[in-house]
């Protein structure tokens, strides 16, 4: 069984399908698991979208910052065990 982090290379996906593909994959991530997204530009707009749709649910880390290739790791935050909305 492989522990490889799944990767989406948006450079090979038609623009209209990029964010829906990424959000579909995000929905499958379990707490503590991650995915990589590779792009030919800074995916900052994607980061804003994820942060606004899913506040505090995902961590974002740049692995490569251009100028030709940008790569980020998006990790679903570990659950704290608290079921309320306090964020702890």
Long-range contacts (C-beta under 8 A, 24 or more apart in sequence): 5-34, 5-35, 5-36, 5-73, 6-35, 6-36, 7-35, 7-36, 7-37, 7-38, 8-35, 8-36, 8-37, 8-38, 9-38, 10-37, 10-38, 10-39, 10-43, 11-38, 11-39, 11-40, 19-46, 19-49, 22-46, 23-53, 26-50, 26-54, 26-58, 26-74, 26-76, 29-74, 29-75, 29-76, 30-76, 31-76, 31-77, 31-78, 31-79, 32-75, 32-76, 32-78, 33-75, 33-76, 34-73, 34-74, 34-75, 34-76, 35-73, 35-74, 36-63, 36-71, 36-72, 36-73, 36-74, 37-71, 37-72, 37-74, 38-64, 38-69, 38-70, 38-71, 39-69, 39-70, 39-71, 40-68, 40-69, 40-70, 41-66, 41-70, 42-66, 42-70, 43-70, 43-72, 47-72, 50-74, 56-87
